[in-house]
């Protein structure tokens, strides 16, 4: 092999090494950048909810207090779910990795503001929550399966994804029905509506809370299993 060919191979190897280093740097920044973006969006949504409660809490009904608590629980669930996904999987981020958190943030802001507008508006916002859940679960699974770095954790995550698909489909069916019921006047609230008349609205809100709790259980079980298997794999090496 002549010196020119040797030099050409060295140049190609150096360029490949630089590109690999850049790719690893981009992938390595995925978790930090995702958590930073998510924390900013969550802080804005929490500030909106806190401001509304602080301004109007003397006039809150039982239904509004429940809506506020479930909306706060939603913020916790979103942070818990998205942050663990960011710590578990890795890929090269693009525009979609920015768009989806902002879409979720818009939904959170709508629900936070809807607490002061009444259960009819708030229940319509839960349809958006189910759509956001579908978009996020579908996107994360698709991107995670594309990146070779995730092959060790994919086997631990598929059961969780199946459970989350069931929850997501349940929300896509249940929440439009609840929203349709709100349009039909099934759920009533107000300072002069008390007792048994509030029960349908309270039950609807608790159903939303139970749906969110399902995601917490799925995420917790999957995360605990992933950590335990990672420890076992480390001990065997």
N, C-alpha and C positions, 0 to 999 in steps of 0.2 A: 504493500500500500504506500503510495507516494505521500510526501508531506502535505500536499494540498488537501488530499482526502482526509488525512488525519486531523488537520486543522478544521475542516468542514464538520467532521463528526463531533469534535470538541465544541464547536460553536452551536451545533444543533442540541447537544446534550446540555449546554449551559442555558440555552433558551428554554428548553423543556423544564429544567430545574427551576428557573425563574417563574415560569407559568404555574408550575405545581405549587411553589411557595405562595404565589399570589392567590391561587385557588384555596389553599389551606387557610390563608389569612382571612379571606372573605367568609369561608365557612365557619372559621373560629369566632368571627364577630357576630354570627347569627344570633346566638343566645343573648348576648349583652344588648345588642340593638333592639331585639324583639321585646325584651323585658323593659327596656327604657321607654320605648314607644307605648307599651301597654300600661306602664305605671302612669304616664302622663294622661292618657285617655281615661283611665280609671279615676284619677284625681279630679279631672274636670267633671265627670259624671257624679262623683261623690259630693263635690262642692255644690252642684246644682240641687241634689237631693237634700243636703244639709241646709241650704239656703231656704228652700221651700218649706221644710219642716219648721225651721226657726221662725219664719214669718207667719205661718198659718196654724201652728199647732194648737192654739187655744180654741180654734173652730173645728178641729179634726173630729170626725166621727170614728167609731170603731172600725168601720170598713176602710177609712183612709189610713188609720194607723197600721192596719194589716197590710195594705198596699205598700206603705212606706217600708215596713219591715221586710216584706218579700222582695221589694226592689233592692234594698240593701243586701239581702242575701244573694240576689242575682249578681251584684258587683263582686261579692266574695267568690262566688262560683266561677265567674268568668276569669278572675285573676288566678284562682287555683288551677283551673283547667288549662288555660293558655300558657301559663308560666311553666307548668310541668311538661307540656308538649314542647316548649322551647328548650327545656333542659334535657329532654329525652332524645329528640330527633335533630338532625342537622341537614341542611341543604343550602344551595346558593340562593339567597333571597332576591326577589324581584319586585315589581310594582304590586303584585297581588298580595305580597306579604305586608304591604303598607295599607292596601285598600281594605282588606278584611277586618283588621283591628279598628279602623275608622268606621266601617259599616256597623260593627258591634257597638262602638261608642255612640253613634247616632241613635241606635236602638235604646241604649241605656239612658241617654239624655231624654228621649221621648218618654220612656216609662217614668223617669224621675219627675218630669214636668207634669205628666198625666196624673200623678198622685193628687195634685191639687185640682184637677179638672173632673175627676169622678171615675167610677169603675167602668163605665161604658167606653170611655176613651182608653183607659188603661188596659182593658181586655183586648182591645184592637191592637195595642202595642205588643201584646204577648205573641201575636201571630208573627210579627217581625222577629221576636226572639227565637221562635222555632225555625224561621227561615235562616237566620244567622247561624243557628246550631247546625243546620243541614250544610250550609256553605263551608263552615269551619271543619266539621268532621270529614266531609268529602275531600276538601283541599289538603288537609294534613295527611290523610291516608295516601292520597295520590302522590304527594311530594315525598313522603317518607319512603314509599316503595320504589321511587326512582333513584334514590341516592344509595350507593353501595355501603356507605358508612353506617347505615341504619339496619343492616342485615341481621345483626346480633340481637336487636331489640324488637324486630318486627314480629317474631314468633310469640313474644310476650304480650304484644299489643292487640293482636287480632281478636282475642276474646273480648277485650274491652271495647273494640270498635263495633263488634256485633251487638253488644249490649247498648252502646250509644246509638246505633242505628234504630234499635227498637224504641228507645226513648225519643229520638228525633221524630220518627214516624208517628208516635203517639201524640207528640206535641203538634205536629202538622195536621192531625185529625181533630184533636180535642180543642185547640185554641180557636180555630175558625168557627167551630160549633159554639163555643162560649161567646165569641164576638158576635155571631149571628143572634144568639140569645139576648145579648145586650141591646142589639138593634131592635129586637122585638119587645123590649121593656121587661124582660124577666128579672133583671137585677136592678134593685132600687136602693137608694141611699139618700141621706140628707139628715139635717138636724131634727126633723120632725118624724123620721122613720126609724123605728126602734123595734126591738123584740124579734118576733118570728119573721117580720118582713125583711130583716137583714140577713137571714140565714142563707138564702141562695147566693147572695154576693159573697158572704164569708166562705162558703164552701168552694166557690169558684176560685177565690184567692188561695185557699189552702191547697187546691189541686195544682195550681201553678207552683206553689212552694214544694209540694211533693215531687213534682217533675224535676225541679232543680236539685232536690236532695238525691234523686237517682243519679245525676251526673257526679255528685260528690262521692257517692259510694263507688261508682265505676272507676273514677280517677284514683281514689284511695286504694282500692284493691289492686288495680293495675300497677300503680307506683310501688306499693309495698312488694308485690311479686317481682317487679323489675329489679329493685334494690337487693332483694334476697338472692335472686339468681346471679346478679353481678358479683355479690360477695362469694357465692359458691364457685363461680368461674374463676375468680381471682385466687381462691384457695387451691384450686386444682392446677393452676399454672406453675 
